[in-house]
Amino acid sequence: MGLIAIIGGTGVCDPKILSNVREGYLDTYYGSIRYWKGTYNDRDLIFLARHGRMHSIPPHLINYRANILGLKRLGVTAILATTAVGSMNPEYKPGDFVLPDQFIDFTKSRHTSFFDGGTNGVVHVDMTEPYCPTLRRNVIQAAAELGDCRLHDKGTYVCTEGPRFETPAEIRMFQKLGGDIVGMTNVPEVCLAREAEICYATVSMVTNFAAGISDKPLTHEEVVDAMAKSSLRLRQLILKSIENYPVDEDCACHHTLQAYGGFTV
Ligand code: HPA
């Protein structure tokens, strides 16, 4: 039996988007996680607040490995995450949703793998299609069904180390490299989910034009305010995407480590 998890990013940290919610803690080799288990339309779901319930964990200090391993141990087979992003693409405007299909990693100090040698060994996971095509298809379909929802069905997510925002020079460089949106949390989350053989996709919510494109300085309040304005729609989009997700079907994402005998961490 498959189980779906929602990882809520900035502005999406309330587990009450589910019914019958109860809190849980789980210890993993990398640290413990706090999560909520609940239901939506009679389907069991797990909710995890990436930055903590009160947005107290900055992007570069999130324990990504504990989060993903904890979800794996709970039986999660698919993760739909939310991420707040700045836009570097004039077509992607504040209030729009983007469903990234590629990422570029500019993080610097994070643990990006479960396989650091030693007993876990060394693994090189394929990243040709980092985001699960089935999950992505479900989000696209859900947006069409909801209507009144500007969803861009692809985009390249540039992940920075944070917690500071970018300089305009960095943004110009990212644009030249083909980036559409910029955020601080999708890497290594997506990489670890792929190593753990869990389907993964993220719905990015554009909260602002990136530094230097917008003519005023950027603030975290601006990001949180923009998230608050669209949080209802984002919640509807996430839940509708999950509603018809074939959670018990097999997927290529569940076999990413087949050549290594599967995920044995
Ligand atoms: N840069 C990085 N992360 C972000 C931004 C941004 O402009 N907006 C929301 N998250």
Boltz pocket constraint, residues with backbone or C-beta under 6 A from the ligand:
constraints:
  - pocket:
      binder: B
      contacts: [[A, 84], [A, 85], [A, 86], [A, 87], [A, 160], [A, 164], [A, 165], [A, 166], [A, 182], [A, 183], [A, 184], [A, 205], [A, 207], [A, 208], [A, 209], [A, 210], [A, 211], [A, 218], [A, 223]]
      max_distance: 6.0
